[in-house]
Amino acid sequence: MYRNMTTAVVIPAYNEELLIRRTVEGIPDFVDCIIVVNDASTDATLSVLSDIESDHPNMTILSNRENLGIGGSLKAGFDYVIENTASSAVGIVPGDNQFDCSFLQPMLDELIDEKLDYVKACRFFDREALKTMPTYRRLGNILISLLTKFSTGYYSVTDITDTCGWLRRTTLEQVNFAIVRERYDFEVSFLTALSIVGGKVKDHATPTYYGEETSNINLFGTVLRNLRAVWVGFWQRIYYKYVLFSFHPIALLLFCGLLSSAIGAGFGIFILIIKITQDLTPSTGTVMLTVVPFVLGFQLLLTALIMDASNEGK
């Protein structure tokens, strides 16, 4: 119990035999329930968890029959928390001991004091800690984070791929997990689902430690899944938030902007083909038929973007 809130922490773990003990032991004493989800590990992760189970009476071990990925493991943990506990705040901590659990208390304070729905870790505010991140991860995270701002509508959130932090149970219960993916594209799709229900999300600066852990990430496959999640998530958010629930002016501006831009670009390509194949110079009026729709479309899209940014967390 912390400030009259019952708390639970979900720890997804896949092949973390070297680090899962330290991760569990680092969870603060105020946490009421620890749910470790063993994601069909092929090493001794489950054996280590069994060895330390007696030392942590508030720990529950769940085991996936098959490997479900970080998203699938977190879903299993969330389901357990909602169905079997009265926890009103749900934390996320990875099993690889990269997250400094001493930050759980100030992050929970922020969730409570600012009446937020999700306070998540951000590694990008600590320059020294950022230097310890492998270069390919840093560049990949920056690219995905930039694209995800447009996809999820959380323009103020910087470190998209770090899910560590606290969620309100009431918000978690509203999330449509049918659109949340299970692998390393979980983060993008989960934020999209949170945006649809109007969740208020805020970054909290935390360091990350890279040491003995072995990465299980397939870089190429992860990038492709995240790019697909960004594209699909954007249109899901627009449909649910601005079309289905209430037809918002943002949707009208977006669709009209896309149509106008496409007409201008398409006519421009047609003029270029005529110029190349028939050596005909287009008149000023003909050129304007390309420029005007394209510029108008761009302005409409920019207006939709500005309105969308101002609508964050609503």
N, C-alpha and C positions, 0 to 999 in steps of 0.2 A: 504494500500500500504506500502510495506517495501522494501527499496533498489531497487526501480523500479520493484518490483514483487507484483502482486495482489495475495492476500492470502485468503484461505478459510479453515475452520476447521470443520471436521465432528465429531459429538458426538453421538455414539450409546447409547441408554438408555433403560433399561428394569427394571421396578419397582424401580426407583430411586427417589421417591417422596421426600425423606429426603435430598438428596444431589445434585439433578440436578440444583437447583437454585445457589448453591455455585460454581458448576462447570462452569456454563455459566458466572457467574459474575467474575470468575477468568481468563477468556480469555482476553489476552492483547488487548489494544485499536487499535493496528496496523492491527489487523485481519479484513479484509473487509467483509467476509461472515461467519456466523455461521450456520451450518446445523445440527439440532438436529433430530435424527431419533428415534422416539418412537416405540419400537419394541413390539407393541400390549401389553403394560403394563396393568396389572390387578389392579394396585393401582392408586394413584392420580397423577402420573407423568405427564400425558397430561394436567390435570387441573393446575398444578403448572407452566408448560410451558406457558399455555394460560395467566396466571396471570402476568408473567414477560415479555410477548411478547412486550408490549408497551414500556417497558424500554430498549429494545434492537432492534431497527429498522433494524439492519443488520442480525437479526436472522430469519431463516426459519424453520418451524416445519414440518417434514414428519412423517406420521404414517403408519406403516405396518398393513395390514389387519389381518395378522396372525403372530405369533412369528417366526422369521426367524433366530434368533441367531445373534451373533456379526458379523459374516462374511456377512450374508444376509443384515444386517443393514448398514454395511460399503459399501457394493456394491451399495445399494440404494443411499447412500450419495454421493459416487463417481460418479454415473450416473448423479445425479442432478448437481453436480459441473461442470462436463464436458459439459452437455447439456445446462445449464442455466447461467453459469458464465464464465468470462475470466481469472479465477484464474490460475496462473502458478505454485503455490505451494499449496499443499493440506495437511493439518494437521490432525492428529488423536488424539483425547482426549477422554478417557472413561467418562461415565456419573456418575461414583461413587466417583469423587473428590479425587481419590488416586494419581493422577498425579499432580505435582507442575507445574502449567502453566507458572511460571516465567522462566522456562527452554525453553519455546518455542522460545524466541528470540535468545539465543546463539545456539540453535540447527539449526535454520534457517540460521544463519550466517555461520555455518559449512557446511550446504548444499550448500550455494552459493560459499563460499570461496574455498572449496575443490572440487567443481564440482561433487558432489555426486548425486545419484538418490534417496536415502532413508537414512535419519538419524533417528535412532530409540533409544528409551530410553533403558537403561540397569541398572537394580537394583543391579546387582552383584558387582559393583565397590564400593559401599558404605556399609561398614561392619555394621555400626550402623543401617542403614535403613534395611539391610538384616535381622538383628536380629528381627525386628518387623514383618517380614513375618511369617505366620504360618508354623510350621515345615513340615507338609505334602505338602504344596505348594512349599516350598523351595526345598525339595528332588525331588518332581515331576518335577519342572522346570529344575533342574540340569540334571536329567535323559533325559528328552525330548530334552533339549538343546544339550546335547552330541550326541544323535542319529541324531538330525536334522542337525548337521554339515555335516555328511556324506550324508544325504538325499538331502540337498539344495546346498551343495558346498560352503556355507559361513562358512568357518572354523574359521574366525576371529570374527564372531558374537557370543556373549555369551548368552545373555538373549533372547531366541527365542520367548517366550510367551508374551513379552511386545511389543505392536505394536505402542505405543505413539510416535509421532514424525512428520516428514515432508517428503512428497514425491513430486517429480517433476511431473507435469501434463503430460509432454511429455512421461515420462516413464510409467505412469499409463495407458496412452492410448494404449501402446503396450502390456500390460499384457493380457494373455488369461484367462479370468475369468471363462471359461468353466471348467478349472481344479482346480479352487479355491473353497474350501468348505465353508460352511456357519456357522457351529457351532464353538465349541472351538478348532477345528482342522484347523480353518481359518489361523492362524499364520504360521503353517508349510507349508500348501499348497500355501499360498500367497508368501512366500519366495522362494518356488520352482518355481513358475511362474515368479518371478522377476529374478531368476538365469538364466532361459531359455532365457530371453531377454538381459542378460548381465548387469543387474542393479548393480551399485556400492553401497554397503550398509555399514554403519558404526555405531557402538554403541556410545551412548553419556551417560555418567554417570549421573543418576538422582536418587533421593530418591523416595520411595513410602510410602504412609501413610495408615495404616489400622486402622479403627476406627468404625464408626457407620454403615458402609455398611454391607449388608447381602449377603453372597455369593450365587449365583444361580447355582454354578457348581456342577454337579453330578460327583464325583471324579472317580468312576469306569468307567462310560461311557465315560468320557473325556479322560482318559488314553487309553482306547481301540481305540477311534477315532483317537487320536494322533499317536498311534503306527501304525494304518492302514495308516494314512496320510504319515508317515515317509517312510513306505515300498513302497506304491504306488508312492509317490513323487520322490523317488530315481530313480525308473525305468522310470518314465515320463521324468525326467531331462536328464538321460542318452540317452533316445530315441530321444528327441527333440534336445538337445544340441550337442550330439556327434555322432548321427546316421543320423537323418533326415536332419538337416541343412547342415552338412558336416561330412563325415565319419572320425572321429578323431582317432588318434592312441590310445587314452585312451579307446575307445570302444573295439578296437581289443585286447589290453592288458587285459581289464576286462573280456571279454568273454573267451579268451584263458586261463586266470588264473583260472576262475571258472571251466572250462572244465577239465583242468589238475588236479586241486585240487580234483574235484569230482571223476576222474578216480583213483587217488591215494588213496583217502579215501574209495571208493567202493571196490577196490581190497584188501585193508587192512582188511575191514570187512569180505570179502570172505575168506581170509587166516585165520582169527581168527575163523570163523565158522568151517572151515576144521580142524583146530587145536583142537577145543573143541569136535567136533563130531567124528572125526576119529583118534585123538591123533597122528597127523602127524606133525613133526617139519619142518617148511619151511626152505629151503636153503637160503644162503646169497643172491644169485641172485634173488630169489623169493621176499625176503624182499625189495630188492632194487627197484623192480618193483612197490612197494608201495611208498617207500620213495622219489624216484627221481621225479615222477610226482607231488607229494604233495608239495615238497619243491619248485619245479619249478613254480607251480601254485601260491604258496604263494609269491614268488619273483615278479611274474608278477602282482599280485594284489597290492602289496606294491608299485610297480613302478607306476601303474595306480593311486593309492591314492596320491602319491607325485605330479604327473603331474596335477591331478585334483585340489589339494590345490593351486598349483602355477597358476592355470587358474581362480582363484576366481575373479568374477566381470568382466570377459571378454566375 
